[in-house]
Amino acid sequence: MKISIITPSFNQSKYLEETILSVLNQNYPELEYIIIDGGSTDGSIEIIKKYENYFTYWISEKDRGQSEAINKGLEKATGEIITWINSDDKLFEGALFKVADHFLSSPDVGLIYGGVIFDEKKINNNNFGYDNPCLERYLAGIAFPQPAAFFKRSLLEKVGSLNEKYHYGMDYDLFSRLALITQFKKTNDIFSYYRLHPESKSVKDYFMIIEDWIDIFLALSENLQLKKSINTLKNLKVFDNYLKKVDSGGVVFSAHHIQIDENKLLFYFLSYVIRGWYAAGKFKECKIVLNYIQKNYSQSLIAQEEGIPYIEKRLYYFPISILKLWRKVSRGIEKF
């Protein structure tokens, strides 16, 4: 079973060689490795040329960002199974053999995901994603780390490739489309190392990730004609600016053959929004959304959602002015 790995890269020479070696050292016999560089000027090209005999294809040219780079790789890929590993992440030892075994034993599954090790220090527990993965969770946001997800390349013919207008949520956008047409399988295997550092999008631009997610969810809801979701978000008012620019273009799906629990879907999505907005310091908007889920969902359900009970206590124990001051002071200390 051929597996294609794409590594998009731009000025990541500090991490790039480790990423390349983590893929090559898999010693997987049917590996297709593709490097798409965005015109790096930091020594990355010298690293790429050092290993170019092991690549199926590589190029270095200016592009419009990570999504376009990955799409270039998707166009070149010929493997049955595919994923991308960013140039600051790594594959876990023996991951590709395990991925192939899972797909061979589950022929009806279109996407398989496992766990990651963050920063090579802390391993997450066996809950690689969420305790109860379901369609609603997959449609509401990313329920698993992208570097630990592998999918069948043939499915791209049905859902299309990455939407290049998204620079932060392109993986959620793609995976939500895949969730509508194929089964996902959660495994207890570790597939990758996920590196968090000051310049990574997950750290530096976390707020922008949730901004993309909101746009994607609204487009998905419009596309699937999820009237309850759209009407609820309209009534909350804090999504008005997003609703004005919603674009449901792209691949169109019918939800008639899909059973979607909109109450559950909304809860998961709004929980993602609360975490994202709280991290970004949008405390007022965050509190409005939190008030909604408190009125419409049980406290036992809210208590099970990672991070929400903590945010709930902070928003109700402290005035927003105090939270803003504390955020400003704490971030000042971090910079100092």
N, C-alpha and C positions, 0 to 999 in steps of 0.2 A: 504494500500500500504506500504509494508515494505521498509524502507530506511536503508542502511548500511553506517555507518561512520567509516572511518579508520583514526587512529592517529598514524603516525610514530613519534618516539621520540628518542632522544639520549642526555642525560645530559642537559635536559631543565627543571629541577625541579623548577626553578624560575617562570616558566609560566604554567607548566603542569597541576596543579590542576585547575586553571582558565579555561583552555581548556576543561578538563573533565567535569567540572560543567556546562559549557556553552552548552554541548551536553546533559547531563543528565537532566538539568533543562528545556529542551524543553518539557519534559513530553509527548513526542510523543509515542503513544501506540505501534507502530510497528517499534521500533528502534532496530537495531542491531549495537552494538558498539564494535569495535575491536581495541586493542592497540598493536602496534608492536614496542617494545623497542630494541634498538641496543646494549644492555649490559651496561646500564648507571651505573655510580659509584658515582652519586652526590645526592642520596636520592630520585631519581625518582621512584625506585622500591617500596619504602615505601608508596609513594603517590598512585601508581597503586594498591597496595594491599589493601589500605584503601577503594577503590571503586570496588574491583574485583568482588563482587557479582552482579554488574550492567553491567559487560562486557560479551558479548557473547564468547569472546576469547581474551586472551592476552598472550604474550610471551616476554621474554627478553633474547636475545642472540646476539652475535656478527654478524654483517652483512657487506655487501659491500657498504652500504650507503642508502640514502633515497629512491631511486628508487626500490632497492631490498626489502626494508621494506614495501613499499606500495604494491608491487606485492605479498608479502606474505599475506597481508591483502585481496587483491583482490581474491586470491585463496580460502580464508576462507569465503568470503562474500556470502550471499544468497539473499540479498534484491533486489527488482526490480529496485530501484534507488540507486545510490552510489556516494560517493565522498570521498576525504580525507581532513582532517583538521589538519594542522601541529600543533605541540605542543606549538607553540608560537602565534597561532591564535585562534579565538573563533567564535562560531556561534552566530548570532544575535537572540534576543528574538523572539520566534514564527516562526523562519525561516522554520523549517521542515513542519509545517502545510501548509504554503504558497507554498512550493516546491511541496508537494503532490497535492494541489489544481491545480497548474499550469499543472502538468503532466496529471491529470485526465481530465482537460478541453481541453488539446491539445494532444490527443493520438498519433498523427503522429510525434510529436516532440521527438527527441532523447536526446537533451541537453538543459537545461534551465539555464540561468545565470541572476544574478542581480547585486546589488552594494555592496560596502563595506564601512565601516568607518575606516579610517586610524588612528592608534594610539589613537582611542577613543576621538579624539579632533576635527578633521576636517572631515566633511562628504563631499564626492564628490557630485556634482550636479546630476540631473536626467539623465545625459548622462552617464549611467553605461557602459562604454566601448567607443563606438564612435557613433556619430550622425547617421551615415548611415552604420550599420553593413551589411556585405555581405560576400560571400564565399571567395573572394580575400583577404579580411581583415583577415579572420580566417586562411587562408593558409599562410599568410605572417608573422604571429607572434601571440601573445596572445592579443586579443582585449578586454579582460575582466579578472578580477582577479580570479585566480584558486579557492580560498576558497569560491567564490560565484557561482561556477558552479557545477551542478548536472547532471548526465547522466544515461541512462539505462544500467544496467549491462550486459544485453543480447548482446549489441553491441560489447562487448569485444571479443565475439566469432568470429566476422568478422574482427576486426582490430588488435587484440592482446592486450597485456597489455603494461606496460611501458618498454621502451628500457633502460636497466640498464647501458648502456655505457654513458647515459646522466645523470649528477648529478645536472644540473641547468635548462635545457630546456626540461625535460621529459614531463612536462604538455603541452607545445606547440606541441611537437611531437605527443602525444596522441590525442590532440584536433584537430590537422590538419588532422589526419587520420579519426577521427569521422566526420569532416566537409564534407568529401568526400562521406559519405554514409547516412547521416541523416540531418534532419533540426535542426537548433539552434533557440532558442527563447529568445529574450531579454525582461526582465521584469523591472518594476520600483520599485521593492522591494529590500530592503537591506537584505542580507543573512548572512553577516559575518563581524567580526572585523579583520582587517589586521594590525598586529603589526610590526612596523619598529623600529629596535634597532640595535646597533653597530655590533652585531654578526649575524644578519639575512642575508641570502644570497642576498636579494634584496638590501641591503645596502653595505655589506662588499665585495660581489663578483659580483657586477652588470656587470662588464666587462666579467666575465666568462659566464654569462647568454647569452649575445649577441654572444659570441663565439659558444656556443651550437646552438643557433638559426640559425647562418649562416650554420653550418654543416647540420642541419635538413632541412633547405630550399633547399640547394643544392641536398641533397638526394631525397627530394620530387620532385624537378624539373627533376632530372634524371629519377626517377620512373615514373613520368607522361609524360616524353618525352616533356618537355616544352623547346623547342629548342631556342626560343627567349631569355628566361631568362638565360639559360646557356651561350649562345653566348655573351650576353650583359655583363655578369659578367666576362667572359674570356677577353673581350676587355678592361675592366676597369683595368685589371692587378692586382689590389689590393686584389683580391680574389684568386690569383694563388696558394698560399699555401693551401688554403681550398679545391680548386678544385683537387689538387694532391691526397688528402686523402678521397675524397667523397666516401661514401659507401651507395649505394642505396638498400642494402639488406633489409630483413624483409618482411612485408606484401606488396605485389605488387598490384597496382591499375591500372585500365585502365581509361584514361581521355576521351575516345571517347564519352561517354554518358554525360560528364560534360562540361558545357559552362564556360570556364575560360577566363577572360579578362587579358591577360598577361601584357598589359601596366599598368593597374591598380594594378595588383599583384606586379609587379616590383617596382612601386612607393611606395606602402605601405611597402614592405620589405626594400627597400633602406632607407626609412625614419626611420625605426627601427634601421638600421645599423648606420646611421648618429648620432642618439641620443646616442646609445651605445658607439660608438667610441669617440664621443665628451666627454662623461662622463669619458672615460678611458684615455683621453689625446692623442688619436691618431689623431691629428689635420690635418696632411698632408693627410692621407688616407681619413679622413672625408671630406676634401675639394675637393678631386678628385671625390668622390661620389656626393657631392653637385653640382659640376660643371655639372655632367651628368644630374641630375634631372632639373637643371635650363635650360639646352639646350633642354630638351625633354618634359617638362611639363609646363603648364601655371603657371604664378606667382600667379594667384587666387587660384589654387589648392594647391600650396606650402604654401600659406598664411594660409590655413585652417588646415594644419597638425600641431598638437600640438608640440611645442618646436622648430620646424624647422626654423621659421622666426627669433627667438632669436639667434640660432646657426649661421644662415646665416649672420646676422649683425656682430656677434663677429668675424667670420672668415674673413670677408672682411674689417672690420674697424681696426683690429689689426693684426700685423705680428705674425706668428706662434711662433716665439721666445718669444714675449711678453706674449702670451697666456700660453706658457709653464712655464715662470717665475711666472706669476700670479697664476697658478695652484699650483706650488711648494710652493709659499709663503702662499697662502690661506690654503692649507692642513697642512702646518707647524703650522699655527696659531690654526687650529682646534685641532691638537695634543697637543699643548701647553695648 
